[in-house]
Amino acid sequence: MPRAPRSNPLALAVLTCLAERPMHPYEIAQTLRSRAKDHNIRLNYGSLYGVVEGLAKRGLISATETFREGRRPERTVYEITETGTREMTDWLTELIAAPVKEYLQFEAGLALIGALAPDEALGALRLRLRQLELTLAQSEATREVTRKAGLPRLFELEGEYVDALLTAEVAFVRQLIADIEHKDLSGLDLWIRWTETGELPDFAWPDDPDQ
């Protein structure tokens, strides 16, 4: 039987919560939110219940009890199975150990930036830089508060990683803006001519090594 695709981090988050102790889906969601994991993993209640049902069908988790509190809907408590524990360990190890190609929105924008006039691209890049700098400052301030509160670094690694990515992107965008402004960007003259006249650059693209 082929292995089910490991494409939804929310499923892995559910498994890690249940590895701590049995929980019902609402409790899983509250646990993830209280630990700010919803900042790194897309979480909504509708998708969470669908993920839980899928994990149960695959035998990775199993229901242990169903109960009702007052007028609230029935809640089913789930626990992780031995198969689920193996899947969690293998999946998490794979995520950390094996880099994969991720198709980022900004990467796509840079790949197609030549369709904008240089001045339009500069305006968009300046807007992005301001937003990145604000986001980075807010993130660093939040992490400083958690450090002062004594939260161990172990529980802030994802924030540290995000800040490192933001720092690198700020530096890249800032340098790209400067290169365009100072006309230090190789190919800028071709770009200007292309957007002003529609004349495509006479440029021989290298062969794709993957083909």
Residue pairs with C-beta under 8 A, 6 or more apart in sequence:
4 58
6 12
6 91
6 94
6 95
8 51
9 40
9 41
9 42
9 95
10 41
10 42
10 43
10 47
10 48
10 51
11 51
11 54
11 55
12 88
12 91
12 92
12 95
13 28
13 32
13 37
13 41
13 43
14 28
14 48
14 51
14 52
14 55
14 61
15 55
15 60
15 61
15 80
15 84
15 85
15 87
15 88
15 91
16 88
16 92
17 23
17 28
17 31
17 32
18 28
18 61
18 78
18 79
18 80
18 84
19 80
19 85
19 88
22 64
22 77
22 78
22 79
23 31
23 77
23 78
24 75
24 76
24 77
24 78
25 45
25 48
25 49
25 52
25 75
25 76
25 78
26 45
26 75
28 48
28 52
29 43
29 45
29 48
32 38
32 41
32 43
33 43
35 155
37 43
39 158
39 159
40 158
40 162
52 61
52 78
55 61
55 78
55 84
56 62
56 63
56 78
59 81
59 83
59 84
60 80
60 81
60 83
60 84
60 87
61 78
61 79
61 80
61 81
61 84
62 78
62 79
62 81
63 76
63 77
63 78
64 77
64 78
64 79
65 76
65 77
66 74
66 75
66 76
66 77
67 74
67 75
67 77
68 74
68 75
69 75
80 88
106 128
106 169
113 121
114 191
114 194
114 195
116 124
116 195
117 192
117 195
117 196
118 180
118 188
118 191
118 192
118 195
121 180
122 177
122 180
122 181
125 173
125 176
125 177
125 180
126 177
128 173
129 170
129 173
129 174
129 177
132 166
132 169
132 170
132 173
133 170
135 166
136 163
136 166
136 167
136 170
139 159
139 162
139 163
139 166
140 163
142 159
143 156
143 159
143 160
143 163
146 156
146 159
147 156
153 160
176 185
178 184
179 185
180 188
185 191
187 201
190 201
190 203
193 199
193 201
194 200
194 201
